[in-house]
Amino acid sequence: MTELKVANKYYTTLLERVIDQKQKVDLIETDPAKRLVLHKGVLRQFIEAFLRASENATNSTPVKAKGLAFLRQIFAPEGPYHGVTMGSFTFLQPAECPKFAMLAHLVIREPETFGHLRQDVFSDLVHHQLVYPARFRDIKKSLNELGWFENNLPLDVVMADAVSHLHEHLRDYTTMAAFQDQCGFASLLAHGSDVKATLDRCLEIVEGTPANNKSFSSMFRLTQDCINHIEQEGTDPDLVDASRKHLLRNALEVSGRQKSKDADVWAPMIRELAHALDYTLDTRHVLSYLNYLPAQEQDPAIRQYVDKLDAAEVKKCIKRDYVKDEQYAFICRADLKRFYTENELLILLGHKFSSDLGL
């Protein structure tokens, strides 16, 4: 380890602690993989401390220089955490934005040293630009000020590059939905993005997403637009087919989980993929399909799935996923009476009757 070069007392003390913790981890853990996990955790704590500290309270050039020197010292080839990532940040507080800008500045300016942090930092930039624009403006302002004494690429150029590699920087369903709402598929084409890679990432995020109508609608649209584009190119029909099946299954899963059914939201999406049925559909998926599409719009093959359903599982799913006083009407509409005894149907009809009377 080279001699400490950060003159400021706060940063010198923090750097000494970083080095001390690094050495302790090296002594405690001999397994390289486990050691790396510990190093990431310790580094994360120190980066958070760096962001929160009041040391950068002014915008003076000396203060910025000290912060940049501290980060360079940590990640330098001979530094304690060279090559170690520290993860991304969901929401940066206003006071943290100037210091995060220092990290972003170095990642953009010195990829040979800070390139391993590129994905996390760019993910944070994309996420804040789309979801927390006020914070992004704070970061942008600080980056511009850093550029006054250390030349760097303009942030507009950096963000355009981030969109061209969007599959690397879509963090979660929040970021994905915001991108669709604010930019949309046309922006991917305009920036020369890798549509197939973006589709893969969209399908990863869609899998298991929370039952959130607005978010899923936006996520669905971006994913389906990627699929449609690949279909129009005619380059990978197997990918198109598999992706539509994947997307339908997830639309049926999320819509099925949502007890308060909203046909205006879900029916158009499921209708658009009505013929993308596959063997992975379970009872909840089949029931949601039947619930949102009238018989004349259904793929006739859906009845093969219905015939294979287990009566106990059908009853369990309807009881869990559908409002009680709507269950009987759904069972009739979806032609599911065969799974119930006459007495069970009478009980459900009684619930509906009582509800209609307001009892």
Secondary structure as GFF3:
##gff-version 3
##sequence-region A 1 359
A	DSSP	alpha_helix	9	28	.	.	.	ID=ss1
A	DSSP	alpha_helix	32	52	.	.	.	ID=ss2
A	DSSP	three_ten_helix	54	56	.	.	.	ID=ss3
A	DSSP	alpha_helix	61	75	.	.	.	ID=ss4
A	DSSP	three_ten_helix	94	96	.	.	.	ID=ss5
A	DSSP	alpha_helix	97	109	.	.	.	ID=ss6
A	DSSP	alpha_helix	111	114	.	.	.	ID=ss7
A	DSSP	three_ten_helix	115	117	.	.	.	ID=ss8
A	DSSP	alpha_helix	118	131	.	.	.	ID=ss9
A	DSSP	alpha_helix	133	146	.	.	.	ID=ss10
A	DSSP	alpha_helix	155	164	.	.	.	ID=ss11
A	DSSP	three_ten_helix	166	168	.	.	.	ID=ss12
A	DSSP	alpha_helix	173	182	.	.	.	ID=ss13
A	DSSP	alpha_helix	185	190	.	.	.	ID=ss14
A	DSSP	alpha_helix	195	206	.	.	.	ID=ss15
A	DSSP	alpha_helix	213	233	.	.	.	ID=ss16
A	DSSP	alpha_helix	237	257	.	.	.	ID=ss17
A	DSSP	alpha_helix	263	272	.	.	.	ID=ss18
A	DSSP	alpha_helix	283	292	.	.	.	ID=ss19
A	DSSP	three_ten_helix	295	297	.	.	.	ID=ss20
A	DSSP	alpha_helix	302	307	.	.	.	ID=ss21
A	DSSP	alpha_helix	311	321	.	.	.	ID=ss22
A	DSSP	alpha_helix	324	333	.	.	.	ID=ss23
A	DSSP	three_ten_helix	337	339	.	.	.	ID=ss24
A	DSSP	alpha_helix	342	356	.	.	.	ID=ss25
###
